[in-house]
C-alpha cells in the first residue's frame, strides 16, 4: 500500500483518463463532507453543549416538580376526604382539588420513565451515541405528550 493514497489516485487518473473511477468520486465526496464538518465544528459542538445543558435543566425541573407534586399529593390525600364531607365547600373547589390530585399523581406516576429518558438522552449526548439518541426520540415524544396532557386547559 503506498504511503500517499492521493498519489495513486492521480496516477490512476493519468493512466486511464477515459472514465472516472468510483473510488475517486467517493474520496472527493468524503473530502467535501469532512470539510463541511470541520467548517461547522463550532456550531455542531455548541448544539451538543446546549442540548446537554437543556437536558440538565429539564432534569432539575423534573426533580423539583416531583418533589412538590409529592408534597401537594400528601396534603391532598388528607384534605380531600375532609372537604368531601363538609357540605358548605363549593363543588367547584372540590372538583379543582380532585383535579389537582389527579395531575400531581400523574406526574409522580411518570417519574421513573421520565428519569430514564432524561438519563439516556444525556448519556447519548455525552458519548455521541447516535443510536441511543435516535432511540430516545419516541420516548421524548411520549414524555412530552404525557406532560402536556397534565396541563390544565383554560383553568
C-alpha positions as CSV (number, residue, x, y, z in Angstrom):
1,X,0.0,0.0,0.0
2,X,1.5,3.4,-1.0
3,X,2.2,5.9,1.7
4,X,0.1,8.6,0.0
5,X,-3.2,7.3,-1.5
6,X,-3.8,10.5,-3.4
7,X,-0.6,9.9,-5.4
8,X,-2.0,6.6,-6.6
9,X,-5.3,8.3,-7.4
10,X,-3.7,10.9,-9.5
11,X,-1.6,8.3,-11.2
12,X,-4.6,6.2,-11.9
13,X,-6.4,9.2,-13.5
14,X,-3.4,9.8,-15.8
15,X,-3.1,6.1,-16.8
16,X,-6.7,5.8,-17.9
17,X,-8.4,9.2,-18.5
18,X,-11.4,7.7,-20.4
19,X,-13.5,7.2,-17.3
20,X,-13.9,8.5,-13.7
21,X,-13.1,6.0,-11.0
22,X,-15.8,5.4,-8.4
23,X,-13.2,5.4,-5.7
24,X,-12.1,8.9,-6.8
25,X,-15.7,10.2,-6.7
26,X,-16.3,8.7,-3.3
27,X,-13.0,10.1,-1.9
28,X,-13.9,13.5,-3.3
29,X,-17.3,13.3,-1.6
30,X,-15.8,12.2,1.7
31,X,-13.3,15.1,1.5
32,X,-16.2,17.5,0.9
33,X,-18.2,16.1,3.9
34,X,-15.1,16.2,6.1
35,X,-14.5,19.8,5.1
36,X,-18.2,20.8,5.9
37,X,-17.9,19.1,9.3
38,X,-14.6,21.0,10.0
39,X,-16.2,24.2,8.8
40,X,-19.2,23.8,11.1
41,X,-17.5,22.1,14.0
42,X,-18.1,25.0,16.3
43,X,-21.8,25.1,15.6
44,X,-22.1,21.3,16.0
45,X,-20.2,21.4,19.3
46,X,-22.3,24.3,20.5
47,X,-25.5,22.5,19.7
48,X,-24.3,19.5,21.7
49,X,-23.3,21.6,24.6
50,X,-26.7,23.4,24.6
51,X,-28.5,20.1,24.4
52,X,-26.6,18.8,27.4
53,X,-27.4,22.0,29.4
54,X,-31.1,21.8,28.4
55,X,-31.1,18.1,29.5
56,X,-29.6,19.1,32.8
57,X,-32.2,21.9,33.2
58,X,-35.1,19.6,32.3
59,X,-33.7,17.0,34.8
60,X,-33.5,19.7,37.6
61,X,-37.1,20.9,36.8
62,X,-38.3,17.3,36.8
63,X,-36.7,16.7,40.2
64,X,-38.3,19.9,41.6
65,X,-41.7,19.0,40.1
66,X,-41.6,15.5,41.6
67,X,-40.6,16.9,45.0
68,X,-43.5,19.4,45.1
69,X,-46.0,17.1,43.4
70,X,-45.3,14.6,46.1
71,X,-45.9,17.2,48.9
72,X,-49.0,18.5,47.2
73,X,-50.3,15.0,46.8
74,X,-49.7,14.2,50.5
75,X,-51.7,17.3,51.5
76,X,-54.5,16.5,49.1
77,X,-54.7,12.9,50.4
78,X,-55.5,14.4,53.8
79,X,-57.7,17.3,52.7
80,X,-59.9,15.6,50.0
81,X,-61.7,13.3,52.4
82,X,-62.3,16.1,54.9
83,X,-63.5,18.6,52.2
84,X,-65.7,16.0,50.6
85,X,-67.6,15.6,53.9
86,X,-68.1,19.3,54.5
87,X,-71.4,20.4,52.8
88,X,-70.5,24.1,52.7
89,X,-67.5,23.6,50.4
90,X,-68.5,24.5,46.9
91,X,-68.4,21.7,44.4
92,X,-66.1,23.7,42.1
93,X,-63.5,23.7,44.9
94,X,-63.8,20.0,45.5
95,X,-63.5,19.4,41.7
96,X,-60.4,21.6,41.5
97,X,-58.7,19.8,44.4
98,X,-59.7,16.4,42.9
99,X,-58.2,17.5,39.5
100,X,-55.1,18.8,41.2
101,X,-54.6,15.4,42.9
102,X,-55.0,13.7,39.6
103,X,-52.4,15.9,38.0
104,X,-49.9,15.5,40.8
105,X,-50.4,11.8,40.8
106,X,-49.8,11.7,37.0
107,X,-46.5,13.5,37.5
108,X,-45.5,11.1,40.2
109,X,-46.6,8.0,38.2
110,X,-44.4,9.0,35.3
111,X,-41.3,9.7,37.4
112,X,-39.3,6.6,36.6
113,X,-39.9,6.7,32.8
114,X,-39.1,10.4,32.7
115,X,-35.9,9.9,34.7
116,X,-34.8,7.1,32.5
117,X,-35.4,9.1,29.3
118,X,-33.5,12.1,30.7
119,X,-30.6,9.9,31.7
120,X,-30.5,8.1,28.4
121,X,-30.6,11.3,26.4
122,X,-27.8,12.8,28.5
123,X,-25.7,9.7,28.1
124,X,-26.2,9.6,24.3
125,X,-25.3,13.3,24.1
126,X,-22.1,12.8,26.2
127,X,-20.9,9.7,24.4
128,X,-22.0,10.8,20.9
129,X,-24.1,7.6,20.7
130,X,-26.4,8.4,17.8
131,X,-28.4,5.2,18.0
132,X,-29.1,5.9,21.7
133,X,-30.3,9.4,20.8
134,X,-32.4,8.2,17.9
135,X,-34.0,5.5,20.2
136,X,-35.0,8.2,22.7
137,X,-36.9,10.3,20.2
138,X,-40.1,8.3,20.7
139,X,-39.6,8.3,24.4
140,X,-39.2,12.1,24.5
141,X,-42.4,12.5,22.4
142,X,-44.2,10.2,24.9
143,X,-42.9,12.2,27.9
144,X,-43.9,15.5,26.2
145,X,-47.4,14.1,25.4
146,X,-47.9,12.9,29.0
147,X,-46.7,16.2,30.5
148,X,-48.9,18.2,28.0
149,X,-51.9,16.1,28.9
150,X,-51.4,17.0,32.6
151,X,-51.5,20.7,31.8
152,X,-55.0,22.1,32.7
153,X,-56.7,23.8,29.8
154,X,-58.2,27.2,30.4
155,X,-58.3,27.0,34.2
